[in-house]
């Protein structure tokens, strides 16, 4: 009997910082079900999102190509994804797959799915809570059941929004990690957050009135992860019940992390710090992938597509910028990269170079946090990136800058295209050129209410 083609189910979780998952060593038990899932598959300890935020991250994740190939670096990318690249659903369609995208309609990086299904992943319900994952499950489980009845193999892609702000998990997850008073008058950790004009109205639109304790907000983020973890288990259970487990590649990953209170980039996902770059990647395919393996080597979003295609046996003539992860899984290679180029165009436009020891961040225009133009961190001695060594280590800055610039020149020559970080000059969606000062950026960038923030993200 011929072997049935393999299905693919991907949980793509927006704003999930790997360091806040218990299977990645977090002190709170935020992901008990995903922890169990990881023991049946392969967990990659050092997966990084090189292109921040959502739109460029998914462009790389779903094409196997870097930003030079996709030409996507900005959240509000104008136009569609270039025809020079193919998306994973487009490649799978050629191989006879039916593909469905849940929760990511209209984004340039979601091009090529056969079916698009929406759900409410932003606004709270009448209780003031946002049951995002249950809203997703209500449409995802019937679609999973429909696809399972079909004659074709399928790719079901689900964009989870729970860890993305607003962090409003329903009961009991809202109090799972916090029992105090979020408005305690003796605590003042929210003062700088609510004083940051570009975000203040947005935070006030969903945080408790009079909030003083930032730990409460972090606990809501963790509670949202735990809530989503329970809802993901419901879909994993349904996969088992439908008899799909042994014939389905299941992937859990994320587009980028979350800053929370780190680096004064309050409760968002901009900046090129580790909290934004370090994302989870866990894969399970019984009988093909080993169970309970943890892979320590560095890998990037662009490695996912070539890995998926190799695992499900789909051949393509396309060449990818990424590399298969199977040699790392089998111990044939220690890492896919030693150092790599990083970019960000969310509320700031920066790029940089990351090595195992050092991270260089260079501002391409002044940012609204009034940060220095050049930042340098020793990731071994200062993993929290708290001490900027740029002024003390000019030689290292110069060496890393040369490596970054040499890489840019190499990729521009290979692709015949200009580095998109230098051409996306209206990344902020204001129909104007780069900011000339941090004060100008601070005065003009405004996140606004919950509805306004949602519209900003959807205005590509």
N, C-alpha and C positions, 0 to 999 in steps of 0.2 A: 504494500500500500504506500502511495506517495506521501511524503511528509507534508503536513499542512503548513502553509506559510505562516510566519510568526507575526503576531499583532504587536502594536506598540501603544503603551499608555504612558503619558508624560504629565506629571504634576509639576507645573512651572509656577513657583511660588514667588510672588512679588515682594521684594524688600525683606527677604529672610537672611539675616546675618548668621552664618554658620556657628559663630561662637555663642549664640543663644539657644543652641540645640543641645539637649543632654547627651546625645550620641557623639557630639563633638567636644564633650567635656564640660559643658555648662553646669553650674552648681544647682540650678533648679531643674526639676524633672518636667521639662517643657514638651518633650517629644517621646513619650513612652511607646507609642505604637510605631512610630518611625524607627525608634531604637530597635524594636523587635524585627521590623522589616529589614533593617541594615544587617542584622545577624544572618539573614537568609540570602544576602547578596554581597555586593562590593561597595564599600564606602571610600570615597576619595577625600583624603584629609586636607589637601591643599589645592583646591580648585579656585581659580580667580576669574573675576569678571574684568577684562582689561578695558572695556569701553562702557563708561557710565553715562547715563542711567538706562531707563527701560528700553527705549527704541533702539539705540545702538547695541545694547546687550542682547536683545532678542534677535537683532539682525545677524549678529555673529553666531549666536546659539543655534539659529535655525538655517544657517547657510554653510557653516564650516569655514567662513571667511573672516578676515580681519577688517578693520575700518578702511584700509586703503582699497580693498576690493569692493566692499559694500558701499563706500562713500557715505556712511551713516555714522554720525558722532553725536547728534543733538537730540534731546527729548522731543522738541517740536520740529522734527525733520520735515522740510518742505518737499512735496512731491512724493512719488512712489519709490520703491526699492529698484535699483538699477537692474536692467535686463541682462547685464553682464554676469549676474549670479543667479543661481537657482535655489529655491527654498527646499527644505526637506519634504514638505507635502507635495511639491511639484515633482521632485525626483521619485517619491513613492507612488504618485499617481501613474507615472510611466511604467511602474512595476506592477500595476494592478491593484493598488491599495485604494480604499475609500478613506477620506480624511475629514476629521471634524475638529473645529477650533471653538472652544468655549471661553467667552469672556475677553476676547482680544480682537473683536471686529474693528476694521477701519485703520488699524495701525499699519504703516508701510511694511513692517517686519513680519506681519502675519499673512502676507500674500500667498495665494496658491491652494488654500484649503477648499475642499468640495462643499463643506457645510460650515456655517457660522451660527452659533447660538449665544444669546446674551443672558445675563443675569444681573441682579442688583449687587454690586460689589463695592459700593461707596457709602450710600446714605443709610442712616439708622432707621429702624422701624419705629412704630409708635411708642415702644418702651424706652427709646433712647439708645438702644443697643443695635449693633450691626451684625446680624447672623449671616455673614457673607458666605461662609463655607456651606451652610445648610441651603442657602439660596442656590449655590452652585450644584450641590448634590441633587436638588430637585429636578434640574435639567440634565445633569451629567449621567445619572443612573439610568433613566429611560433611554438616553442615547447610547450608552454602553450596551444595554439590553438589545436595542435595535441593531447595532453594529454586529453584535455576537450572533444574531440570527442570519446575517447575510452570508453570501457565498465568497465574498472577498476578504482578504486580510485588511485590517484597519489600523489607523493611527488616530488616537484620541488625545488631543492636546487640551489641557485644562489650566487656565491661568487663575491661580488662587490669589485673592486680594486681602486676606486677613492680616498679615503682618504690616501691610501698607497702611499708613495713617488714613483716616482716623482709627485709632486703636480702641474699639468699642466691643469687646467680646461679651456675649450674653452670659447670664448666670449659669453655673457657679464660677465660670472661668474669670470673671471680673474681680473676684476676691480670692482667687486661688493662691496668689503670691503676695497679698497685701491685706493687712487687717487694721491699718491705722486710719488717721484722719487726713485726707488729701488736702484739707484746708487748715491744717494745724498752724495757728498763728506763731508758734515758736520755730517754725521751719521757713526758710526763705530761699530755697534752691530754685524756685521757678521765677524769681525776679528777673534775671537776665533773659530768660526765655520770652517772657511776656513783654519785655522792653525792646525786643528786636522787631522793629517796625514792619519789615517785609513779611514776617510770619505771624505777628501777634494776633491779628483778627482771625486768621485761620485757626490758630490754636484755641482762641476763645470760643469759636463756633462749635467745638465738640468736647473741650475739656470742662470739668466742673467749674462753675462760677466761684471765684475766690481761691482757686487752687494755689497752694504754696509749695507742695512737695513733689519734686521731680521723680522721686522713687515710685510714686503712685503711677505715673505715666509709663515708666519702664515696666512696672508690674502689669500694666494693661497690654503692653506689647508682648510680654511673655505669656500672658493669659490668652491673647489672640493666637499665638503659636500653638499653645496647648489645645485650644478649641478646634483649630484647623486640623491638628494632629488627630483628634478623635473623629472628625468628619472624613479625613482621608482614610482612616481605618474602615469606615463604612463602605467606601468604594473598593478597598482591598478585599473586604469580606465578599462583596458582590462578585468580584472577579473570581474568587474561589468558588462561590456558589454556582456560577455559570460554567464552571469547568475550564476556565481560561488560563489559570495560573501557570500551568506547565508550557503553555504555548504563547505567552505574552511577555515581552520585554517591558518591565515597569521601571520608570525613571522618576526620581525626585531631584529637582534642582531649583535654582533661583536666578533671577536676572542680576541682582545686586543685593548688598546688605543694607544696613540702616545705621545712621549716625547716633541716634538717641541723644545723649548729652555730650558725646565725644567731640572735641575740637570746636566747640561752640557752633556746630552745624546742626542745630537743635531739631531732633525728631524728624529727620528727613533722610535723603540719600544723595547728597552731593559732596564733593571733595574726593580726593584720591587716597584717603587713608584706609588702613586695613579693614576697618569696620564696614566700609562700602565695597571693597574688592573681594573679601573672602566669603565665598558662597558654598553651599552644600552641593554634593553630587553623589547620589546613591543609585545603584542599578541592580536589578534582580532578573535573572533568566535561568530558571532551574535546569540543571543538566548541561548548561553551557557556561555560565559564570559560576565561579566558586562561591561558597557560602561563608560568611563571616570574615571576609578578607578586608583589610584596611590598607589602602594604597597611599604612601606618604609623599610621592613625587609630585612636583608642580605640574599642573595642567591648566588649560584655558578653555573658555567657552567654545572656541573654534574647533576643539577636538571632539565635540559631541557628535556632530553629523557623521564624520567618517567612521566613528566607533559604532554608531547605530546601524549604519548601512552594512558594515562588516558583520555585526552580530546577527542581523536578520537575513543576510545573504543576498542583498540587493546590489547588483553591479551597476556602475556608472562610469562613463568616460571622463567625467568632470574631475578636475584637480582641485584639491582643497588646500587652504592655508594651514588648517589644523592637521593633527596627526592622530591616528588610532590610539586608544588607551589600552588596547589588549596587551601590548608588550609590557606596560607597567603592571597590569594585573598579574601577568605570568612571570614577573621578575626578570624579564629580558632587557628592560631599560629602567633606569632609576627615576627619570623625570623626562617630561617632554620639552622642558625649557629650563634654563638657568636664570636668564633675565628677559624682560619683556617690556614693551611699550604700553603705556597706560594713558587714557584720555578721559576727559569729562566735559560735558556741555549741558548742564542742568540749569543751575542758577549761577554757575561760574564757568569760565572757559580756561581749562588748564590741561597740560599734558606732562608726562614724566617718564621715568625709567626706574624699574624695580629689579633689584638683584637679591640673592639670598641674604645679603648683609645690609644693603643700602636702598633707600628710596629717595629719588630726586623728584620734586614737583616744581614745575615752572608755570607761572601765570602768563597767559597769552593776552590778558587784559586785566585791569584792576577788578578785584572782586568785592562784593558787598559785605564781606566779613573783615575787611581792612587787613588781610593777611599779607605777609611779605611776598615779594615777587618770586623769590626762590626759597624753597624749603628742602632741607636734607635731614634724613633721619637714619640712625643706626638701628636696624630692625632687630639685631641680636641683643645689644645692650639696652635698647629703649623700644621694646615691642609696642608700647602704647603710643609711640610717636609724639612724645611730649617735649623734647628738646631739639630745637632747630639748630643744626650744626653748620648751616650754609656759610656763615661768616668765619667760623673757626676752621673749616676744612675746604678752602677754595680749590685745592688741588683735586680733591675727590669730586667736587661739583663740576670742575672742568672736564675730568675724565668721563664722568657719567653723561655730561652734556654731549661730549663728542660721540660716545657710543649711541646715544639717542639720535643725534643728527645723522650719523652714518647709517643707522637703521632706516630712518625716514627717507634718506636719499636712495637707499637700496630698494625700498618698497615702491617709491615713486617711479624708479626706473623699471622695475619688474611689471608694474601695473600700467605704466604710461599715464598715471593720474596724479594730480597734486594732492598732498596730504589734506584731507577734508577739514582738519582742524584749522587750516589756514584759509579755507574758502567759506566756511559756515559762520559768517560774520554777523548774522542776524539770528543766532541760535536762541536768543531770549524772546523772540516773537514780537518785538516792538517795532519792527520795520525801520530799523535804524542801525547804524554801524556800531563798532565796539565802544564800550565805555572808556572814558578818558581818565576817570578817577574812581576810587572806591566810594566816595560820597555820592557821585552821580549814580553809580550802580545801586547803592543803598536807597536813594531817593526814588528810583524808577522801577525797581523790581518789587512787585507786590503780589503775594500769594492769595490774599483775600479770604472769602468765606469758603465753606466746604464745596459749594456748587461752583464757585469761581475756580477753585483749585482743580476740581475735576475737569472743567472746561479747558484749563491751561494744559493739562496733560493730554487731553484729546485733540488739542489744536496743534497738529504735527507740522 
